[in-house]
Amino acid sequence: MTSADAATSIRMNRDGINIHSEDGFAGMRAAGRLAAEILDDIGPHVVPGVTTAELDQIVLDQITAAGATSATIGYKGYQHATCISINHVVCHGIPGPKVLREGDILNIDVTVIVDGWYGDNSRMYWAGRVPRKAERLIQITHDSLMQGIAQVKPGNTFGDIGHAIQRFAEAQRCSVVRDFCGHGLGRQFHSAPNVLHYGRAGSGPVLEPGMFFTIEPMINLGRPETKILADEWTAVTKDRSLTAQYEHSIGVTEEGCEIFTLSPANIYAPQFTR
């Protein structure tokens, strides 16, 4: 093995989770930064009257201009550069002719491939002014994600992440979706482990430096149950309650973690104006 090969090595631990070298961190920084930049730039376009197809095209144009690739176009037959999930749509909303209305809230989820590395990032947006209950849900969802990220350090477990998210969200009288989870990534879109957003502290695999994965809690104002629509992609809340989601791509370091998808413009956290 050459020194270059060693620098890009990936090994699998006893739980079947990939452990990446320092070179992997460099690759994930580039992919994560592009995904975050795209979500920074899409914000001003999220206004009443725009269609989700128009938003999707803006994102695709940015990916193409950057010389990157959309991870979702062609993935299991999916044909769009984003998932755009509005109001009671939990995840995997398909862009199309839907026109945003005043007060709509939406999650935009983007995954890009840069030099073989996957950057996966989503955040919440809103069209015009939204009700206080929607603002509250968005803030709770963002804070739930950050509660989970605070548990990411060597020696903790994946159960610690899920427990922190569940405890925080349920204390705010919200529910955590259990039908979807975060996932490992790196040079693959989805790999081990499944990152649950609920659970028991101390359970699950132990976190090790070099693990890459997403944390992406979906939080509902109502009950946690979901259903899949006839298009076989779109997931909605069964009780049609509002839902929100935030997602970061994370790498475990020797001291804690690195968030690969931090907003370069520092606009990741909710910023409401009235």
Secondary structure, DSSP 8 states (H G I E B T S, - for coil): --HHHHHT-EEE-TTS-EEE-HHHHHHHHHHHHHHHHHHHHHGGG--TT-BHHHHHHHHHHHHHHTT-EESSTTGGG---SEEEEETTEEE----SS-B--TT-EEEEEEEEEETTEEEEEEEEEESS---HHHHHHHHHHHHHHHHHHTT-STT-BHHHHHHHHHHHHHHTT-EE--S--EEE-SSSSSEEEEE-SS--TT-S-B--TT-EEEE--EEESS-S-EEE-TTSS-EEETT---EEE-BEEEEE-SSSEEETT--TTS--S-----
